[in-house]
Amino acid sequence: MNLALIHDRLQIKTFWEKKIDAECQHVETEEQRRKRSALKKLRGEWLVRLENRNKHLKNLNENLIQKVKEANQT
């Protein structure tokens, strides 16, 4: 086999191994960043706030309907 072809193959193999290693490192770093992120906690807090707001609005609406019914009955 030609020495130049072997050298080229080794160079290409080394090139792609470096690319794969760099991508794996990037993925790992990104996963660590996501784990440290406060976004999940904030989403949970906003869901609780939204649920409480919806319950409050539902109760206000039910109370208003009840008052209207009572006023119509008198």
C-alpha positions, 0 to 999 in steps of 0.5 A: 500500500502506498505510504501517502495513502496510509498517512492520509488515512491516519490524518483523516482518522485523527481529524475525525477522532478529534472532532468526535471528542470535541463534540462529546465534550461539548455535549457533556458541558451542555448537560452540566450547564442545563443541570445547573440552570435555574430554569426548571425551578422557575418553571415550577414556580410559575406553574404554581402561580398560574394554578393559584391564579386560575383557582382564584379567578374561578372562585371569583367567577363562581361567586359572581354567578352566585350573587347574580342568581341570588339577586335575580331570585329576589 
